[in-house]
């Protein structure tokens, strides 16, 4: 049955789409393997932290245990604390302006702000996924195209199997939440 939702795809793979702070930084030629490896280690931690945060706040069905309401209140307080820390972090370390982006392990498409990078320019795309996570996701690649309207498309070097799997799970969870939200809205 058609749900009226479009599946978000980029380079023929499921992609994550959001409006978040994004920044392209040019890197010197050729790619420095030590820098790329450092980004991979950090990306793994960022994606694991994001996964833990997303799982933390989800309750599938109400628990009938005597401590369920206490756990739910603690969960709400921890989420509130994380949001407050994220706001402090953003205030003390300014981030780029949020923009519309679609990405997966293969590449990204986003609306550029300011001067667009040149076609073929190599660099790193920094994506700040949540305010409470200090490190951005850093994906290394090359600019594949730039439209006159400022849409930039990049192709990434393979980030490694584990990071690619985590990016795929991130996109899938977002897609699943969108479908669930659409079903919930139709009920009303």
N, C-alpha and C positions, 0 to 999 in steps of 0.2 A: 504494500500500500504506500502510495506517495505521501510523504508527510509535509510537503511544501517547503522543505529545507534543502538548501544546496550544500553538497559536500564540498568542503574547502580543500582544493587540490593545488599543488604546485609541483612541476616536473613529474606529473603523473603519479604523485604520492599524496597521501593525506597530509594536510598542513595545519599548523596552529595559526589562528588569526586573532588579533587583538589590537588595541590602541595603547601603546606603551612607549616609554622613552627609548629612542633608538639613535645610534650614532655610528657613522662609518669613519674609520681611521685608516689612512693609507699606511702601508708597510713597505720598507725597502725591498728591492729585488735582490736575490731570490729569497724565498721564505726561509727563515731561520728555524731549523728543526727544534732547537731548544725552546724557542718562544712558543712554537705551535704545541709542543709537548706540555709546556706550562699551562697554556690555555686549556688543553684537554683535561688536565688534572683539576683545574678550577671549575670547568664546565661540569665535570662529574659531580663535584660537591654541590654546585648550584642546583643541578637537576635533582639530585637526591634530596636536598633540603626542600625544594619546591614540592616534590612528591610527598614528603613527610607532612608538609603543611596542608596540602590538599586532602590527604587521608585523615588528618587530625580532626578536622571539623565535620566530617561526614558520619552521620548515624543512619544506617539503613532502615532499621525498624526499632520502635521503642523497646527498651529493655524493662522487664518486669522485676528486676532485682531491687532490693531495698535501697541500694546506693545509686540507682540510675539518675535520679534527679540531682544528687550531689555531683556526680560526674558531669552531667550536662551543664551545671552552673560553673564548675571548674573549667570546662572546655570553653565556655563563653568568655570567661575572665581571661584565659590564656590568649584567646583570639583577640580580645580587646587590647591586651598588653602588647601583642605582636603588632597590631595596627598602630598603636601609639609610638612604639619604638621605630617603626617604619617611617612615621611622620617626622620624628626627630632626626632620623638618618637622612631623609630627603632634605630637610631644612639645613642640616650642617654640611651636606655634600650635594650641591646642586646637580641635577641631571638634565640631559637634553629634553627638549619639548617632546611630549608624547605625539606619536604619529601612527597611522594605520600601517600594520605590517602583517605579512603572511610568510611563514617560514617552515622549513623542515630540515632534515639532515642534508638535503641536496642543494638547497639555496633559499633565497628570500626575495620578496618584492615589497617595497615600501615607498611611501611618499617622502621624497627628499625635502629638506629645508635648507635654504641657502644654495651655494654653488654646488652643482652636481659633480661627482667624480667622473673622470674620463673613462670612456669605454676601454676595458682591459686593465684598468687600474687594480692593483692587488692591495688587499688590506684586511681589516678585521671589522666585522659588524658586531657592535655591542648592543645587546638587548636586555633592558632592565625589566624582568618579568614581574617582580613584586617589590613594593616599597620596603618590606622588612628583610629583604635579602640584599646585602650590601654589594655583592659582586654582580656584575652583569654576565650574561651568557656571551661568550666571545667566539664567533664563528669566522674562520679564515677562508677567504676566497677571492674571486675576481669579479669585477663589474661586467655583466653580460650585455646589458642594454640600459639606455636612459631615454625616456620619452620626452618630447617637448613640454609636456605637462608636469614633468618632474618625477615620474614614477621610475624607480631604480630597481633593476633586477640583478642579483648576484648569484653566482654559482660557487658553492663551497667545495673546498678540498674535503675528502672523506674524514669525518671527525672520529672515526673508530666505531667498532660494532656496538660497544656498550653505550656510548653516548647517542648513537643513532637510534638504538632501541628505546632509550629514555625519551628522546625527542618524539619518537613515534607514539609512545604511551601518553606523553603530554598532549599531543594533537588529538589522540583518540579520546582521552578524558574530556577535553574541551568539547569535542564533537558530541559525545554522549550527553554532556550537560545541556547543550543546546537542544538536542532532541527531547530530552526530558522536560526542559522548560517549555518547549512548544506544545508538548502533550498536556502539560499542566495548565497552560493558558487556554487551550481548547475546551477544557472541562468547565471553565467559567463562562 
